[in-house]
Amino acid sequence: MAIQHKQRIGADVIVPFILIALVFGGLFWQKYQEARQLPDAPPGKQGPAVTKKVTLFFGDDESHLIREAREVEACEDRTTCLRSLLEELFVGPVGELTAVIPEWATINSVKIEDNLATVDLSKDFAESLEPGSSAEMMAVYAIVNTICNNMPEIQRVKITLDGNQTSQLRHLDLSEPLEPDYSLEPQPAATPQQGKK
């Protein structure tokens, strides 16, 4: 008789515990699913585009910068757009191109004032670059060209390292703002003049 009583007490404790665990598990799963879903636009109201196309600059085997188109999440605030654009660049190419930004480099902060963007990077950006002026040029102008090409209102980019306004790489001076340089892209081959007599 005592054994049956103990078994009934055990079942009385375990069954409610299992039910509570199932309820909480279901609630957590629902919250997880809601967090992963994009909010729906209100009925009858057209929301902003969910994604937009951007052009990022990566390297090839011949020290050229090559454009790669990509879809990214749309944004409205300019500073947020700038940071997300750079984060996408720092992720690296999705195709056969080569990443020119060092893997360990991180973005400390970004700021936009008039037509100038200031990008503060970690010192790892300078310390992890491949040796040589070509690697420095490609990394720096991948950033500058990506920003100015996608945000035409920005005409110059100032790159600082851990807040140092007069940063210098081994071969490249970063103390002044830089304008984009599209000459690092492959130039079209010159065609022979036709009709030449």
N, C-alpha and C positions, 0 to 999 in steps of 0.2 A: 504493500500500500504506500509506503514511504517512497519507494522507487518511482512509482507512477506520479506521485505528487512532484518530485524533483524534475522529472521529464517534462511535466506540464508547465512548470515555472520556467524551464529553459526555453521552451517553445514560445511562451508568453513574452519573453525578453527578446528573442532572436527575430521573430516575425515583425514586430514594430520597428526594430533596428533596420531590417532589410527594407521595409517600406519607406522609412525616412531617408535612407541612403539613395533609393531609387528616385524619390522626389527631388532631393538636392542635386543628384546627378543630372536629372532632366532639366532643372533650372540652369545649371552651369552650361550644359550643352546648348540650350536656347540662347543664352547670353553670348556664347562663343560664336554661334552662327550669325547673330545680329551684328556683332562687331566686324565680321568679315564681309558683310554685304554693304554695297554702296547705297546710300539713302535714295529712295525713289523721289522723282520730281512730283510736286503736288498735281492732282488731276487738273487738266486744262491749262497748265502753266508749263511752258517749255523751259527747261533748265539749261545751264551752260554746257558746252561740250565736255564730255567726260575725259577725252584725250585730245592731244594736239601733236602735230609733227614738229620735230626739231632736227637740226643738223649738227652732228658732233664731228670732231676732227681727231683722227687717229693716224698712226704711222704705217708705212709700208717697208719693204726691204731695201728701198733705195733712198731713205731719209727724206721722204716726201710726206706731207700731211694730206690725208685722203678723207673725203666727206663720207659720213655714214648717216643715213636717215633713220629716225627712230620715233616711235609713238610714246609719248609720256603723258602722265596725268595732267590735266589742264589746271591752271591756277590763275588767280586774279591779282594778288598783291605782287608788285615787282620784285621785292626782296625775296619773297618765298619762291617766285619763279626762277630767280637767279640761283638760289641755293640748290633747288631741285635739278636745274639744268647742269650745274657743276657736279652734283652727286651722280647723275647719270653718266657724265663724262668719266668720272673717277672709277666707275664700275668697270669700264673697259669695253672693247668692241664685242659685238655678238657674231660678227662674220670672221673673215680671214685676216683682218687688219691686226696691227700690233698696238698694244697699249703703250702710251708714251708717258703717262703719269705714273710715278713710282707707287708700288702696291701699298706701302705703309703711310703714304701721305694722307693727311686728313684736313678737312676744311674747318678752321676755327670760327670764322665769321665772314659775312658779306655785308656790304653797305653800298647804297647808291645815292650819289649827290649830283644833281643835274645830269650831265652826260658822262660822269665818271663813276665807274664801279671799282670798289676796293675789295680785294679778296685776301684775307689773311689765312695763310696755310701753316701747317706745322713745320718745324725744322726738318722733319723727315723728308719733306719734298726735296730739299737741297741735298741732304746727306745720302739719299738713296738713288739719286740720278746716276745713270750710266756715265762714265767719264767721257769728256769731249764736248766741244761747243755745239755739235749737231744735236746731241741728246737734249741739251739745255734749251736750244732754240725750239725744238719740236715740242717739248713739254710746255714751255711758257706760251708759245703761240697756239698750241692746241687749246689752251684756256682762253687766251685773248680772242682768237678767231671764233671760238664757239660762242662766247658771250656776245660779241659785236655782230655776228651773223644772225643770231636768233633774237637779239634785242637791239634793233637798229638805232634806238634812241641813245644807246650807250656807245660813245665814240672812243673812249680810252679806258684802260684797265690798269689799276695799280695793284701789284702783287707784293704783299709783305709776308715776312716769316716770323711767326710768334710775336706779332706786333711791331717788329723792327721796321721803321719807315725807310731805312737806307740799306736794305738787304742787297747783297750781291751774291751771285753764284760764282763758280770758278771763272767762267768766261763771259758772263752776262750781267750787266748792271740793272738792278731792279729798283733803283732809287727814284726813278721818274716814271710817270704813267706811260703805258705803251699803247700804240695804235695797232689795229690788226695788220697782219702781213700775209697776204694771200699768195705771195711769190713762192712760198714753200710748197705749194701744190704743184703737181706735174703740169708743165706748160705744154700746150698743144704743139705738135710737130709742125714746123714751117712747111708749107706746101710749095712746090716749085711753081714759078710763075708760068702761067699758061699763055700761049700765043706769043711767046718771046721769039723774035726773029733775029 
